[in-house]
Amino acid sequence: MWDPGTYLAFADHRSRPFFDLLNRVPADAPRRVADLGCGPGNLTATLARRWPSAVVEALDSSAEMVQAARERGLAAEVGDVGEWTPRQDTDVVVSNAVLQWVPGHESLLARWVGQLPAGAWLAFQVPGNFGAPSHREIRALAAAGRWNLESVVLREDDAVLDPAGYADLLADLGCEVDAWETTYLHRLTGADAVLEWVTGTALRPIRANLDDDEWGDFRTELAARLRAAYPPRPDGTTWFPYRRVFAVARVP
């Protein structure tokens, strides 16, 4: 289950890659803009302001996130991004930090390119930090055997491609491609800030498989590991490097 409140606790940091991505999409007056993985809708709303004449289509797999988006006045729908098909007038597709959850999403990208109208824009960004200490510590603790987490699938380093991988994929489909990566250095505030960050995203599959007591024990042990991996500064803030991979493609 996604918790919109937990996710939005770092809204400023999480929104910056979205705007860096959209800055590279030069669409003028798209007919329809699809936001796949709209979350609580705080960023989707900016699409409507940028392209006021466009129909903004919003989709998310989480009923909780969709409800939060609807409360912002968006016509969001619950749906699986892997089953989504673009309508004939879809001129821009945005997917912000979603495709890392979809195994084999390379074939999904290829399908969308084949279904979108000529000249449409496909823009997405995915976290590229699965080899970071935060995720290594989560996987190590989950594999320690103290909790019944054998059935939980946690994403490894190969969950996403690097920029060259996405560039090759999209260029081979005939697209014009702009692909890059950025490592943001987030300055987080609060006690165990890195733990709180991953609680809203990477720890969701683990939380779903633990009762409240087990979850409390897991968080306590993980907090100590993360404090060692990301030592707080004397002022109580914490530097949190976060790599992201971006691609913007124009359909031939």
Stockholm file with secondary structure:
# STOCKHOLM 1.0

chainA/1-252         MWDPGTYLAFADHRSRPFFDLLNRVPADAPRRVADLGCGPGNLTATLARRWPSAVVEALDSSAEMVQAARERGLAAEVGDVGEWTPRQDTDVVVSNAVLQWVPGHESLLARWVGQLPAGAWLAFQVPGNFGAPSHREIRALAAAGRWNLESVVLREDDAVLDPAGYADLLADLGCEVDAWETTYLHRLTGADAVLEWVTGTALRPIRANLDDDEWGDFRTELAARLRAAYPPRPDGTTWFPYRRVFAVARVP
#=GR chainA/1-252 SS CCCHHHHHTTHHHHHHHHHHHHTTCCCSSCSEEEEETCTTSTTHHHHHHHSTTSEEEEEESCHHHHHHHHTTTCCEEECCGGGCCCCTTEEEEEEESCGGGSTTHHHHHHHHHHHSCTTCEEEEEEECCTTSHHHHHHHHHHTTSSSSCTTCCCCCGGGSCCHHHHHHHHHHTTCEEEEEEEEEEEEECSTTHHHHHHHTTTTHHHHTTSCHHHHHHHHHHHHHHHHHHSCCCTTSCEEEEEEEEEEEEECC
#=GC SS_cons         CCCHHHHHTTHHHHHHHHHHHHTTCCCSSCSEEEEETCTTSTTHHHHHHHSTTSEEEEEESCHHHHHHHHTTTCCEEECCGGGCCCCTTEEEEEEESCGGGSTTHHHHHHHHHHHSCTTCEEEEEEECCTTSHHHHHHHHHHTTSSSSCTTCCCCCGGGSCCHHHHHHHHHHTTCEEEEEEEEEEEEECSTTHHHHHHHTTTTHHHHTTSCHHHHHHHHHHHHHHHHHHSCCCTTSCEEEEEEEEEEEEECC
//
